[in-house]
């Protein structure tokens, strides 16, 4: 069984932002956005470790 990841986004806030731009949000867009956030964080963590730090900083993103 696949390991289901917890969503890292606030769906209502994302939907409201997209709606404010006169656009609609597809049902599968929210999962894709959360997946992107996981990827971004994993990359930032790898960069932090490569720089021998334990604190993720804005420049790691």
MDAnalysis code that builds the backbone (N, CA, C; Angstrom):
import MDAnalysis as mda
import numpy as np

u = mda.Universe.empty(183, n_residues=61, atom_resindex=np.repeat(np.arange(61), 3), trajectory=True)
u.add_TopologyAttr("name", ["N", "CA", "C"] * 61)
u.add_TopologyAttr("resid", np.arange(1, 62))
u.add_TopologyAttr("resname", ["UNK", "UNK", "UNK", "UNK", "UNK", "UNK", "UNK", "UNK", "UNK", "UNK", "UNK", "UNK", "UNK", "UNK", "UNK", "UNK", "UNK", "UNK", "UNK", "UNK", "UNK", "UNK", "UNK", "UNK", "UNK", "UNK", "UNK", "UNK", "UNK", "UNK", "UNK", "UNK", "UNK", "UNK", "UNK", "UNK", "UNK", "UNK", "UNK", "UNK", "UNK", "UNK", "UNK", "UNK", "UNK", "UNK", "UNK", "UNK", "UNK", "UNK", "UNK", "UNK", "UNK", "UNK", "UNK", "UNK", "UNK", "UNK", "UNK", "UNK", "UNK"])
u.atoms.positions = np.array([
    [0.847, -1.190, 0.000],
    [0.000, 0.000, 0.000],
    [0.888, 1.248, 0.000],
    [0.527, 2.205, -0.806],
    [1.299, 3.450, -0.920],
    [1.189, 4.266, 0.365],
    [2.268, 4.950, 0.687],
    [2.292, 5.807, 1.868],
    [1.616, 7.130, 1.525],
    [0.441, 7.365, 2.083],
    [-0.316, 8.584, 1.787],
    [0.250, 9.746, 2.605],
    [0.596, 10.816, 1.917],
    [1.145, 11.992, 2.585],
    [0.023, 12.924, 3.005],
    [0.223, 13.546, 4.143],
    [-0.717, 14.549, 4.642],
    [-0.587, 15.810, 3.793],
    [-1.690, 16.464, 3.524],
    [-1.667, 17.698, 2.750],
    [-0.964, 18.797, 3.539],
    [-0.127, 19.560, 2.865],
    [0.617, 20.648, 3.512],
    [0.046, 22.025, 3.173],
    [-1.115, 22.034, 2.556],
    [-1.689, 23.308, 2.124],
    [-3.047, 23.524, 2.773],
    [-3.494, 24.749, 2.770],
    [-4.845, 25.086, 3.224],
    [-5.685, 25.258, 1.960],
    [-6.477, 24.226, 1.671],
    [-7.228, 24.182, 0.417],
    [-8.116, 25.409, 0.227],
    [-8.796, 25.837, 1.269],
    [-9.708, 26.977, 1.139],
    [-8.956, 28.257, 0.769],
    [-7.761, 28.419, 1.299],
    [-6.961, 29.613, 0.984],
    [-6.480, 29.570, -0.466],
    [-6.075, 28.400, -0.921],
    [-5.628, 28.248, -2.314],
    [-6.787, 28.517, -3.261],
    [-7.927, 27.898, -2.961],
    [-9.100, 28.090, -3.813],
    [-9.513, 29.553, -3.857],
    [-9.490, 30.228, -2.700],
    [-9.870, 31.638, -2.642],
    [-8.902, 32.495, -3.459],
    [-7.618, 32.195, -3.379],
    [-6.634, 32.956, -4.148],
    [-6.865, 32.778, -5.641],
    [-7.045, 31.536, -6.056],
    [-7.267, 31.272, -7.484],
    [-8.563, 31.932, -7.953],
    [-9.590, 31.871, -7.115],
    [-10.872, 32.501, -7.459],
    [-10.715, 34.021, -7.574],
    [-9.860, 34.607, -6.727],
    [-9.638, 36.059, -6.782],
    [-9.009, 36.481, -8.103],
    [-8.394, 35.527, -8.781],
    [-7.786, 35.796, -10.092],
    [-8.742, 35.421, -11.223],
    [-10.024, 35.236, -10.853],
    [-11.084, 34.918, -11.823],
    [-10.851, 33.571, -12.517],
    [-10.313, 32.614, -11.771],
    [-10.061, 31.276, -12.294],
    [-10.736, 30.256, -11.386],
    [-10.807, 29.003, -11.855],
    [-11.384, 27.928, -11.060],
    [-10.296, 26.908, -10.726],
    [-10.538, 26.136, -9.673],
    [-9.583, 25.135, -9.216],
    [-10.137, 23.746, -9.485],
    [-9.371, 22.920, -10.190],
    [-9.809, 21.543, -10.410],
    [-9.584, 20.742, -9.124],
    [-10.314, 19.663, -8.989],
    [-10.238, 18.870, -7.761],
    [-8.854, 18.250, -7.551],
    [-8.156, 17.908, -8.614],
    [-6.846, 17.292, -8.461],
    [-5.703, 18.307, -8.383],
    [-5.977, 19.571, -8.560],
    [-4.939, 20.604, -8.486],
    [-4.379, 20.722, -7.068],
    [-5.223, 20.577, -6.070],
    [-4.782, 20.744, -4.690],
    [-3.749, 19.686, -4.298],
    [-3.940, 18.448, -4.730],
    [-2.961, 17.393, -4.447],
    [-1.643, 17.714, -5.144],
    [-1.714, 18.177, -6.381],
    [-0.502, 18.518, -7.131],
    [0.252, 19.660, -6.451],
    [-0.470, 20.633, -5.924],
    [0.165, 21.760, -5.227],
    [0.860, 21.268, -3.964],
    [0.190, 20.408, -3.204],
    [0.796, 19.851, -1.999],
    [2.035, 19.032, -2.346],
    [1.981, 18.255, -3.427],
    [3.135, 17.470, -3.869],
    [4.312, 18.375, -4.211],
    [4.029, 19.506, -4.835],
    [5.082, 20.476, -5.170],
    [5.728, 21.033, -3.900],
    [4.903, 21.291, -2.889],
    [5.416, 21.812, -1.620],
    [6.339, 20.770, -0.985],
    [5.925, 19.492, -0.973],
    [6.789, 18.432, -0.449],
    [8.126, 18.415, -1.188],
    [8.081, 18.500, -2.499],
    [9.292, 18.484, -3.312],
    [10.189, 19.674, -2.990],
    [9.588, 20.850, -2.875],
    [10.334, 22.059, -2.544],
    [11.018, 21.925, -1.180],
    [10.286, 21.385, -0.215],
    [10.839, 21.216, 1.126],
    [11.954, 20.172, 1.144],
    [11.763, 19.069, 0.417],
    [12.810, 18.049, 0.343],
    [14.085, 18.619, -0.256],
    [13.953, 19.434, -1.306],
    [15.117, 20.080, -1.922],
    [15.785, 21.042, -0.950],
    [14.985, 21.798, -0.212],
    [15.529, 22.750, 0.764],
    [16.255, 22.016, 1.892],
    [15.706, 20.903, 2.325],
    [16.342, 20.112, 3.380],
    [17.677, 19.552, 2.888],
    [17.702, 19.066, 1.658],
    [18.950, 18.544, 1.091],
    [20.010, 19.645, 1.009],
    [19.602, 20.836, 0.600],
    [20.546, 21.961, 0.516],
    [21.056, 22.341, 1.902],
    [20.159, 22.337, 2.879],
    [20.539, 22.658, 4.255],
    [21.575, 21.661, 4.768],
    [21.318, 20.374, 4.546],
    [22.266, 19.332, 4.982],
    [23.596, 19.477, 4.260],
    [23.556, 19.789, 2.964],
    [24.790, 19.950, 2.191],
    [25.637, 21.103, 2.719],
    [24.981, 22.088, 3.302],
    [25.680, 23.234, 3.883],
    [25.978, 23.030, 5.373],
    [25.809, 21.796, 5.823],
    [26.094, 21.399, 7.214],
    [25.365, 22.252, 8.247],
    [24.097, 22.515, 7.943],
    [23.245, 23.238, 8.885],
    [22.066, 22.345, 9.254],
    [21.373, 22.724, 10.320],
    [20.168, 21.989, 10.707],
    [18.929, 22.886, 10.660],
    [19.102, 24.111, 10.201],
    [17.994, 25.052, 10.105],
    [17.762, 25.410, 8.640],
    [16.545, 25.157, 8.172],
    [16.176, 25.528, 6.808],
    [15.951, 27.037, 6.785],
    [16.623, 27.708, 5.854],
    [16.534, 29.163, 5.745],
    [15.895, 29.540, 4.409],
    [15.457, 30.789, 4.278],
    [14.809, 31.214, 3.028],
    [15.659, 30.949, 1.789],
    [16.961, 31.111, 1.903],
    [17.818, 30.898, 0.725],
    [17.869, 29.427, 0.303],
    [17.449, 28.506, 1.164],
    [17.406, 27.091, 0.802],
    [16.232, 26.788, -0.104],
    [15.241, 27.649, -0.072],
    [14.078, 27.453, -0.919],
    [14.339, 27.991, -2.310],
])
